């Protein structure tokens, strides 16, 4: 069994294709480690300006690269592409979707560290990978982790695929301790929709208030507001599920 800690950089947020793939591949016993760090030519597809502002990958940087299908990265992933191995990513549906759009149909068992974190740590201020990196002090241990893995990574480069795959691995290791090494629990949490504790947006947002009410409390104190939020078309699946859950209980 192997763990593939993976991150992608893409051309856009909508129907993304992979521009860069970084992965750290570790055997269950930790004795075998390899990595992927590669950019790809995406042909006539344009890289969005907003995407470039995040990962700083320009058309000139990928113009002479190989396409993703058939690349060394694609072939390496195919070696591990079975249910007995785990693909671990932060906001995994995005990365798995980008891989599929680029010609790789994932068969590995998926663990989404973003969704697992929402289940396990409901009081986090943010679930963005970089915020977690600093909030947990993972950055203090990165050089030691890189030395242990024996992989050349510049850990100071944020929003680059290989360094981000390192942060995914370190956060996964942190979470694994909280579930007593139970891989199956993380797989299960990945497939379960999150019951949110606080409003992520709106006037009761946990980002706007020092002591925000929980959504459970709002179901009693301001149910009309929850009914209003429930009627919006652009709220997340998790928020809609949570509002319905507590309104039904109320």
C-alpha positions as CSV (number, residue, x, y, z in Angstrom):
1,X,0.0,0.0,0.0
2,X,1.2,3.5,-1.0
3,X,0.2,7.0,-0.2
4,X,0.2,9.6,-3.0
5,X,0.2,13.1,-1.5
6,X,-0.8,15.2,-4.5
7,X,-1.3,18.8,-5.6
8,X,-2.1,20.3,-8.9
9,X,-1.8,23.8,-10.4
10,X,-4.4,24.5,-13.1
11,X,-5.4,26.9,-15.9
12,X,-8.6,28.0,-14.1
13,X,-11.1,27.1,-11.4
14,X,-13.8,26.1,-13.8
15,X,-13.3,22.8,-15.8
16,X,-9.6,23.0,-14.9
17,X,-6.8,21.1,-16.6
18,X,-3.4,20.4,-15.0
19,X,-0.5,22.7,-15.7
20,X,1.7,21.4,-13.0
21,X,1.6,18.3,-10.8
22,X,3.5,17.7,-7.6
23,X,3.3,14.5,-5.6
24,X,5.2,12.7,-2.8
25,X,4.7,9.0,-2.9
26,X,5.4,7.1,0.3
27,X,5.0,3.4,1.1
28,X,3.0,2.5,4.2
29,X,6.1,1.6,6.2
30,X,7.7,4.9,5.1
31,X,10.8,3.1,3.7
32,X,10.2,3.9,0.0
33,X,9.8,7.5,-1.1
34,X,9.6,9.0,-4.6
35,X,8.2,12.3,-6.0
36,X,6.7,13.9,-9.1
37,X,7.4,17.5,-10.1
38,X,6.4,18.4,-13.7
39,X,4.7,21.1,-15.8
40,X,2.7,20.4,-18.9
41,X,1.8,22.0,-22.3
42,X,-2.0,22.4,-22.5
43,X,-2.1,23.3,-26.2
44,X,-4.6,26.0,-27.2
45,X,-6.2,26.3,-23.7
46,X,-5.4,29.6,-22.2
47,X,-4.2,30.1,-18.7
48,X,-6.5,32.4,-16.8
49,X,-5.0,35.6,-15.4
50,X,-6.5,34.9,-12.0
51,X,-4.8,31.5,-12.0
52,X,-1.5,33.0,-13.0
53,X,-1.7,35.5,-10.2
54,X,-1.9,32.6,-7.7
55,X,0.7,30.0,-9.1
56,X,2.7,32.3,-11.4
57,X,2.9,29.8,-14.2
58,X,2.8,31.6,-17.5
59,X,2.2,30.4,-21.1
60,X,5.9,30.8,-21.8
61,X,6.9,28.5,-19.0
62,X,4.9,25.6,-20.4
63,X,5.2,26.2,-24.1
64,X,8.0,23.6,-24.6
65,X,6.7,21.1,-22.1
66,X,5.1,17.7,-23.0
67,X,1.4,17.1,-22.8
68,X,0.2,15.5,-19.5
69,X,-1.0,12.3,-21.2
70,X,2.1,10.1,-21.8
71,X,4.3,12.3,-19.6
72,X,6.6,10.9,-16.9
73,X,4.1,12.1,-14.3
74,X,1.2,10.5,-16.0
75,X,3.0,7.1,-16.3
76,X,4.1,7.3,-12.6
77,X,0.6,7.9,-11.4
78,X,-0.6,5.0,-13.5
79,X,1.7,2.7,-11.6
80,X,-0.2,3.4,-8.4
81,X,-3.7,3.8,-9.9
82,X,-5.6,1.1,-8.0
83,X,-7.9,0.9,-5.0
84,X,-5.2,-0.5,-2.8
85,X,-3.3,2.9,-2.8
86,X,-4.5,6.2,-1.4
87,X,-4.6,9.6,-3.2
88,X,-4.4,12.3,-0.5
89,X,-5.1,15.9,-1.5
90,X,-6.5,19.1,0.1
91,X,-9.9,19.7,-1.6
92,X,-9.4,16.5,-3.4
93,X,-12.5,16.8,-5.7
94,X,-10.8,19.7,-7.4
95,X,-7.6,17.9,-8.0
96,X,-9.3,14.6,-9.0
97,X,-11.5,16.6,-11.4
98,X,-8.5,18.4,-12.9
99,X,-6.8,15.0,-13.5
100,X,-9.9,13.6,-15.1
101,X,-10.2,16.6,-17.4
102,X,-6.5,16.1,-18.3
103,X,-6.9,12.4,-19.2
104,X,-6.2,10.5,-15.9
105,X,-9.1,8.6,-14.4
106,X,-8.3,8.1,-10.7
107,X,-9.0,4.6,-9.2
108,X,-7.0,5.2,-6.0
109,X,-8.9,5.5,-2.7
110,X,-9.3,9.2,-2.0
111,X,-8.7,11.0,1.3
112,X,-9.6,14.7,1.3
113,X,-7.7,16.5,4.0
114,X,-9.9,19.6,3.6
115,X,-13.2,17.8,4.3
116,X,-11.6,15.6,7.0
117,X,-10.4,18.8,8.7
118,X,-13.9,20.3,8.7
119,X,-15.2,17.2,10.5
120,X,-12.3,16.8,13.0
121,X,-11.6,20.5,13.7
122,X,-14.9,22.5,13.5
123,X,-13.4,25.5,15.3
124,X,-10.7,26.3,12.7
125,X,-10.8,29.9,11.5
126,X,-9.8,28.7,8.0
127,X,-9.3,25.5,6.1
128,X,-7.0,26.9,3.5
129,X,-3.8,24.8,3.3
130,X,-1.5,27.8,3.8
131,X,-3.5,29.0,6.8
132,X,-3.3,25.5,8.4
133,X,0.4,25.4,7.6
134,X,1.1,28.5,9.7
135,X,-1.7,28.0,12.3
136,X,-0.3,24.6,13.3
137,X,3.3,25.7,13.0
138,X,4.1,23.0,10.4
139,X,6.5,25.5,8.7
140,X,8.9,25.0,11.7
141,X,9.2,21.3,10.9
142,X,9.4,21.4,7.1
143,X,13.1,21.3,6.6
144,X,13.4,18.3,8.9
145,X,10.6,16.6,6.9
146,X,12.3,17.3,3.6
147,X,15.6,15.9,4.9
148,X,13.8,12.8,6.2
149,X,12.1,12.3,2.8
150,X,15.3,12.9,0.9
151,X,13.5,15.0,-1.8
152,X,14.6,18.3,-3.2
153,X,11.8,20.8,-2.3
154,X,11.9,24.5,-1.7
155,X,9.5,24.7,1.2
156,X,9.2,28.5,1.0
157,X,7.4,28.4,-2.4
158,X,3.6,28.6,-1.7
159,X,1.1,27.6,-4.4
160,X,3.6,25.4,-6.2
161,X,2.6,21.8,-6.6
162,X,5.5,19.9,-5.0
163,X,5.8,22.1,-1.9
164,X,2.0,22.1,-1.5
165,X,2.1,18.3,-1.6
166,X,4.6,18.4,1.3
167,X,2.1,20.5,3.3
168,X,-0.6,18.0,2.5
169,X,1.5,15.2,3.8
170,X,2.4,17.0,7.0
171,X,-1.2,17.9,7.7
172,X,-2.3,14.3,6.9
173,X,0.3,13.0,9.4
174,X,-1.1,15.5,12.0
175,X,-4.7,14.4,11.4
176,X,-3.8,10.7,11.4
177,X,-2.7,11.0,15.1
178,X,-6.1,12.4,15.9
179,X,-7.8,9.3,14.6
180,X,-5.3,6.9,16.1
181,X,-3.9,5.9,12.8
182,X,-7.3,4.9,11.4
183,X,-7.1,5.3,7.6
184,X,-10.6,3.9,7.2
185,X,-12.0,6.7,9.4
186,X,-10.4,9.4,7.2
187,X,-11.8,7.6,4.1
188,X,-15.2,7.6,5.7
189,X,-15.1,11.3,6.7
190,X,-14.0,12.1,3.1
191,X,-17.3,10.7,1.8
192,X,-19.6,12.2,4.5
193,X,-21.0,15.7,4.1
194,X,-19.9,18.1,6.8
195,X,-22.3,19.4,9.5
196,X,-21.0,22.9,9.9
197,X,-20.7,24.5,13.3
198,X,-20.7,28.2,12.3
199,X,-21.9,30.3,9.3
200,X,-19.1,30.6,6.8
201,X,-20.7,33.8,5.3
202,X,-23.3,36.4,5.8
203,X,-23.9,38.7,8.8
204,X,-23.4,35.8,11.3
205,X,-20.2,34.7,9.6
206,X,-17.4,33.4,11.9
207,X,-15.1,35.7,9.9
208,X,-17.1,38.8,10.9
209,X,-17.9,38.2,14.6
210,X,-15.7,37.6,17.6
211,X,-18.2,35.2,19.2
212,X,-20.6,34.1,16.4
213,X,-23.6,32.0,17.3
214,X,-23.6,28.5,16.0
215,X,-25.9,27.5,13.3
216,X,-27.7,25.3,15.8
217,X,-28.3,28.4,18.0
218,X,-29.5,30.4,14.9
219,X,-32.2,27.8,14.3
220,X,-33.8,28.9,17.5
221,X,-32.8,32.6,17.7
222,X,-33.1,33.7,14.1
223,X,-34.8,30.9,12.0
224,X,-36.0,33.5,9.4
225,X,-32.4,34.2,8.5
226,X,-31.6,30.6,8.0
227,X,-34.7,30.3,5.8
228,X,-33.4,33.2,3.8
229,X,-29.9,31.6,3.4
230,X,-31.5,28.3,2.5
231,X,-33.2,30.0,-0.5
232,X,-30.0,31.3,-2.0
233,X,-28.7,29.5,-5.0
234,X,-25.0,30.0,-4.5
235,X,-24.4,28.5,-1.0
236,X,-22.3,25.4,-0.6
237,X,-23.6,21.8,-0.3
238,X,-22.4,21.7,3.3
239,X,-24.1,24.9,4.4
240,X,-27.4,23.9,2.8
241,X,-27.2,20.5,4.4
242,X,-26.5,22.0,7.8
243,X,-29.3,24.6,7.6
244,X,-31.8,21.9,6.7
245,X,-30.5,19.6,9.4
246,X,-31.0,22.2,12.2
247,X,-34.2,23.6,10.9
248,X,-35.7,20.2,10.8
249,X,-34.6,19.6,14.4
250,X,-36.0,22.9,15.5
